[in-house]
């Protein structure tokens, strides 16, 4: 689906990026902790994730326990990824 919808080529590195987020958080630019809510039971928006930043139209609030990634240092990530793959041969 990601190829057709986003017109991307190659292969996604979602799992590798998730691992790097744990092992090398310095590669990422993150928000301060935010309250994040996920629609669990609504039919049309089930799974929609909302990070509450600043002023909101609806008065939802909760614990600020989630940081959202805003940027990844792609050069550092790809260098680590290539070196890791290369060390397997």
C-alpha atoms as one frame of an Amber mdcrd trajectory, in Angstrom:
protein
   0.000   0.000   0.000   2.800   2.462   0.803   4.162   2.161  -2.736   0.816
   2.891  -4.398  -0.435   5.511  -1.955   2.808   7.412  -1.303   4.464   6.542
  -4.636   7.637   5.471  -2.824  10.295   3.163  -4.217  12.619   0.835  -2.349
  11.608  -0.694   0.949  10.404   0.851   4.224  12.743   0.878   7.210  10.030
   1.327   9.856  11.212  -1.551  12.071  14.868  -0.522  11.848  13.976   3.081
  12.709  11.980   1.894  15.748  15.010  -0.063  17.004  17.322   2.923  16.437
  14.906   5.138  18.385  15.535   2.934  21.424  19.283   2.427  20.944  20.224
   5.888  19.612  17.672   8.495  20.707  20.276  11.171  19.938  19.512  10.615
  16.215  16.024  12.080  16.738  14.502  15.485  17.356  11.587  14.915  19.733
   8.827  17.023  21.262   8.547  17.576  24.968   6.230  14.986  26.570   2.629
  15.371  25.378  -0.752  13.869  26.170  -1.632  11.542  23.284  -5.036   9.946
  22.800  -6.068   7.159  20.408  -9.660   6.620  19.241 -10.443   3.014  20.158
 -14.173   2.581  19.674 -15.288   5.144  17.105 -16.271   3.616  13.787 -14.966
   6.193  11.300 -11.829   7.357  13.071 -10.803   4.183  14.934  -7.039   4.156
  15.368  -6.647   7.902  14.841  -3.920   9.244  17.121  -4.030  12.821  18.382
  -1.129  14.532  20.151  -2.394  17.466  22.186  -0.138  20.491  21.699  -0.955
  24.006  22.747  -4.609  25.047  22.650  -7.214  22.482  21.647 -10.794  22.924
  20.500 -12.032  20.110  22.747 -11.087  20.044  26.448  -9.259  16.701  26.568
  -6.353  16.256  28.935  -4.327  13.526  30.521  -0.813  12.544  31.503   1.972
  13.911  29.323   3.850  10.658  28.747   4.506  10.530  24.992   7.213  12.225
  22.940   6.614  12.596  19.203   9.450  12.344  16.687   9.782  15.489  14.568
  12.982  14.674  12.716  15.551  11.929  12.195  19.189  12.475  11.264  18.949
  10.348   8.127  22.684  10.375   7.424  23.589   8.999  10.844  20.790   6.430
  10.636  21.749   5.184   7.152  25.429   5.040   8.055  24.669   2.897  11.105
  22.228   0.751   9.100  24.703   0.123   6.263  27.568  -0.622   8.659  25.353
  -3.041  10.617  24.202  -4.864   7.466  27.770  -4.944   6.131  29.059  -6.547
   9.334  26.741  -9.553   8.796  28.591 -10.827   5.714
